[in-house]
Amino acid sequence: MQIDLRTVSIKPLRHTFDNVARRIGADKPASRYQEGTLDMQQTANFHYRPTWAPEYDIYDASRTAIKMADWYAFKDPRQFYYGAYCLARAKQQETAEANFDFVENRGLAGTLPESVRDTVLKLLVPLRHVAWGSNMNNASVCAYSYGTGFSQPHIYHSMDQLGIAQYITRVGLLLGDVQTLDEGKRAWMEDDAWQGLRRFVEDSFVLQDPFELFVVQNVVLDGLLYPLVYETIIDDVLSSQGGTPVAMLTQFMTDWFTETKKWADATVKIAAAESAENKAILGKWLTDWRDRAAAALLPVARIALGDRTDEVMGEVVQQFNARMAKAGVAI
């Protein structure tokens, strides 16, 4: 018996789902990100309006002052859908775990100068409450915003911030003990240095506009806090004083911010380019909340920076202004 093998090319009848094909063309294969994002949100056949807000549909674009002709104009430059997000974070978690193991196994925490250890604990531990606030805020944006392209990244952001709160907790336990966490909570609730930032976070909880909440939390607060605390104080100032192990323990936060600010900037840029009205609204939000955040972070930064606080805070604000100008909003 003779068997002849040959290759047969089978042309697919369709490359993707109809909702995706309507946007990218029927003859073009779609990426996993496109299939997991484009027109995924339900727009019809709702049973009832929300009983807690009957003036809105369950998914309602009128919840925000920002107006878009197409809410799927927002694209995540990271191309994150659930699978890609999990793979990226799993790889980063492996790196973070390796860093913690390295510091613990070699006793590097014990080599920290006492002054650096005290500064790190006073500065870092209360910030786990800020990360928890961000977790809540991003979940809220995901729940009440419109369009999967805009809402989807926020639930990933929410879980990232929960992880950051847990990493801060581990740093507190590694450099201190359980009482260190209790002291961090007491400082967050009572110390004068933290009350401005605490008020900022708690005021953000009651914002009703999901796009404004995105601006307040992910653009403004993170845009000032992460360059100030992780990139400047920990990676620069404290590392020069013998605090390099702390920079290893917080590497996830530094890398995470470098990645996520690309998404935040792209989102602001798309919204601002949509209309002059959007740009004006974004400019007002960014200016007002930037000033509040900078004032709230000033006494926190003074814990580590002392007399240099005003100078460093001014530099961080200037860098933030340049970021927003590049994104199309001058503030």
N, C-alpha and C positions, 0 to 999 in steps of 0.2 A: 504494500500500500504506500502510495506516495502522498505526502501532505505538503501542500503549498501554503506558505504563510505570506500574508500581505497586510499592509497598513491601510486601514479605511478611515478616512476623515469624515466625521459626522458633524455637520453644521448644526449648532443649537438653534431651535426655533425662536428662542428669546434669550437675552443675556442677563436680564434682571427683572425685578418686579415692575409693574406698571407705574406705580407712584414715583419710582426712581427714574424710569425711562422717560416719563413726561418732562423731567428736568434736564437730563443729560443726553437724551437721544436713545432711541430703541436699539441702535446698532453698536452702541458703545458699552463694553463691559463695565460694571460698577465695582467700586472698591467695597470692602467690608464696612468701612466707615460710612460711605454713602448709603448703603443698604440699612445700616443701623441708625441713621439720622434723618434722612430726607423724608419729610411728610409723615413722620411716624406718629405724631400727636393726633389724637382724635379731634375732629372738628364738627361732628354731627351726631344725631341720635342719642343725645343726653337724656336721661330720665327726668332730671329736675335740676333747678339752680341750687347752688349751695345755700343751705338754710341759714348759715352764719353770715352770708353776704349775698342776699337775693338779687341785688342789682347787677351782679356779674354772672356770666356763664362759668362753668367749672374751669375752662381754659379761656381766658379773656384778655385780649391785647390791650384793652382800655384800662387795665390796672396800672399801667405806667404812663408817664407823660411823654416818653420816647415813642415816636411814631415811625413805623417801618412799612414800606410797600410790600416787602416780603421778609418775614422773620427768619426764613431759611437762608438769608444772605449771610448770616453769621456762620463762620466756619472755624473749627478748631484747628490751628496750624499743627498741632500734635497728632491730629487724626485719631483721637481717642474714641473708640467705642469700648464696650465692657471688656472684651477679650484683650485688646491692645493695652488698655489701662492696667488690667491685672498683671500682664506680663511685665510691663515697665516697672510697676511698683514692687513686684516680687524680686526683680533684679536689684532694685535699690535697697530693699529690705535685707537682702543677702549682704550687701556692702555694709549697711548699718550694723548688722549683727556681728560681722567680722571686726568692725571697729570697736564695738563694745567688748568683744572677747579679747581683742588685743590689749585694750586699756586695763581690763580686769585681770587677765592672766599674768601680765607683766607688772602689776602693781603700780601703774603710772598715776593712778588717782592719789596715791600716797606721796608722790613726788611734787604735787602742786604746792606752791607757797601758800601759807595760811591766808594771807591777804587776798590772793586770787581765788581761793576756794570760797571764802566768805562773800566776795563780790559776786561770784557766779551764782551761788545759792540765793543771795538777796535779789539778784537781777532776773535769774532764769525761772525759778520755781513759780513765782506768781504768774508768769506768762502762760502757764498751762491753762489758766482760767480764760485768758484771751483766746487761746486756740479753741477751747470749748465753745466760746461765744461765736467764733467763726464757723465751727461745725453747725451750730444752730442756724446761723444766718444763711449759710449756703444751702442748707436743707430747705429753708423758707423760700429762697429764690427759686430753687428747683420746683417747689410745690406750686408757686403762684405766677411764675413767668410764662411766656407764650413762645411756642416753637421749640422743637427738640434741639435744634442747632444751638440755641442759647441756653436752654434749661439743662441739657444733659451734662455739660462739664461741671455744673455746680454740685451735683451729687457726688461726683468724684472728688471735687475740692472739699466737700464736707467731710468725707471719709479721710482724706489726707490730713485735715486739721485734727481729727480725732487721733490719728496716728502720731502727729506731732505732739499733742498733749501727753500721749503715753511715753514718747521718747523723753520729754522733759521730766516726767515723773521718774523714769529710770535714771536719768542723770542726778536728780535729787536724792534718790535712794543710794546711788553709787558713791556720791560725794558726802552724803549725810546719812540720815535714817528716816524712819517714819515721822518722827517729830519735826523733821525738816519740812515735810509736806504740810503738816499742821501749821507751822510757822509761816509758810508761804501763803496759806489761805488767810491766816490772821492779818498778814501784811496787806493782802489784796482787799480785805474787808475794812481795815482800820487805818493803816499808815497813810499819812498825808501824800506821800510821793505817788501813791497808786490811785488816789481817788479821782483824779482827772481822767485817767485812762479807763477806770471802772465805769465812770459816768458815760464816757464815750461809747463803750461797749453796750451798756444797758440801754442807752438812748437808741442805739441801732436796732435793738430788739423790736421796737414798736414802729419802725418804718413800714409803711404800707405799699410803697412803690417798689416792686422787685428790682427794677433797673437801678434805681437810686441806691438800694441796698447793695447791689453788686459793686457800684462805684465806691460806696463808703467802706465796705469791707475788703474787697479783693483788689481794688485799685489804690485807694487812699491809705487805709490803715496798714495793710500788708506792704504797700509801696514805700512807706516810711519806716515801719518797724523792722522789717527784715534787713534792709541795708544798714540800718542803725545798729541793731543788736547783734546780728549774726555776722554780717560782712565787715563791720567796722570794729565794734567793741570786742567780740570774741575772736574773730579771725585775725585781727590786726593788733588792737591794743593789748588784750590779755595774753595773746600768744607771745608777744614780745616780752611779757613778764613771766614766762614760764608756764603759760596755760595752753600749750599746744594740744595736750590730751583732750581738753574741752572742745577744741575745734574739731577733733576727730569724732567726738560723741555727737556733735551737732552738724555733721556734714550733710545729713539728709535735708535739713532745713535750708542750708545754703544752696544745694543743688536743686531742691524743689522750687525755691523762689526763682532761680535762674530760668527754669523751665516754664513755670506757670505765668510769669509776667509777660511772656510772649503771647499767650492766649489772652490775657487781660488787655494788653495793648492793642491786639488785633480787633478785639470786640469794641473797644472805645473808638478805634479808627473807622470801623464800618458804620457804627451808629452816627458818628460825627459827619461822615461823608454823605449821609442820607439826605440831610437838609440843614439849612441855616438855623432852623428852630431847634433841632436836636443839638447842634453844636453850642448854641447859647445856653440851653438847659444843662448840658454836660459841663460847660465852663463854670456856671454858677455852683453846681454841686461840688465840682472838684475844688474850687477856690474856698468855699465855705468850710467843707469838711477837712480839707488840707490844713487850714489854719487851726481848726479845733484839734486835729490829731497831733500836729506839731507841738501845740501848747500842752497837750496831755502827756506827750512822750518826753518833754523836757525834764521834769523832775525824775522820771525813771532813768533817763540817760545819765543824770548827774550822779547816780549811785556808783557808776563805773568811771565816768569821765571827769568829774570834779570841775575844775576851772575851764576845761576845754569844751564843756557841753554846748555852749552857745555857738561856738565856731563849727563844731562837728554837725550840729543840728542844722545850721545854715547851709552847709555843704550838701547834706542829705536832701533838704528841701529843693535846692537848686538842681540837683540831679533828677529829682522827681518832676520838677517843672520842665526840664529838657525832655524827659520821657514823654510827657503829655503833649508837648509841642510837636514832637516827632509823630505822635499818634493823631495829630490834627486839631488839638485843642490847646490854644494859648491861654495860660493862666498866670 
